[in-house]
């Protein structure tokens, strides 16, 4: 699945494109030869498993983020607040993530 969010002028855009392995292969065939090695791995069938590596990558990339902001990012990533909350709970129990008490909200910090 590929999600595109943004704006075109004043119009909000939120587009989800579902692609199976054949679609990814067809897309990869149109890329330059050096880029085909970086073609995405097959997408897991379970959406929670599909978004888990992306959630880890998000927190690793930013280093740390307060809970409410992280929940908003994860909800956008996963396509809904319930799915975002599941990812947030999963991050809470992940050994690569440390949770610190912040002034207003918990701070999720990537510790690797």
Beta strands, then each sheet from edge to edge (+ up, - down):
strand 1: 2-8
strand 2: 11-17
strand 3: 64-66
strand 4: 97-100
strand 5: 107-110
sheet 1: 1+ 2-
sheet 2: 3+ 5- 4+
end
